[in-house]
Amino acid sequence: MASSIVKSMCIFLVMAVAVIAIARKSEAAIGCGTVVSSIKPCLPYVTGKGPLGSCCSGVKSLYAAAKTTPDRQSVCNCLKSIASSYSGINSDKAAGLPGQCGVNIPYKISPSTDCSKVV
């Protein structure tokens, strides 16, 4: 009897660990802090106060880091939030930023982007 309880407990624990491991893989690893620090050098360009400068290195590293759908959706949501919260951003320059840096993202950087559709 005790042996069957121990077996059941072990099976339960193994299943719980597996569920936790799977759940963690689907969470986005890229937070808004990372997004902000990566694109901060782009602010002078998208606000019309400076050149593109060192902006592209941050855009490219962010693009390379966003490997999973949750990562890409997280980056999209952060960019969307930044685009709507900073005053003075030229929406055309912001939307064209990936192309200026030679990366192709599957959405427009805009406050109206539906990031839940990004895959």
ABEGO torsion letter per residue (X at the ends): XAAAAAAAAAAAAAAAAAAAAAAAAABBABBAAAAAAAAAAAAAAAAGABBAEAAAAAAAAAAAABABAAAAAAAAAAAAAAAAABBGBBAAAAAAAAAAAGBBBABBBBAABBAAABX
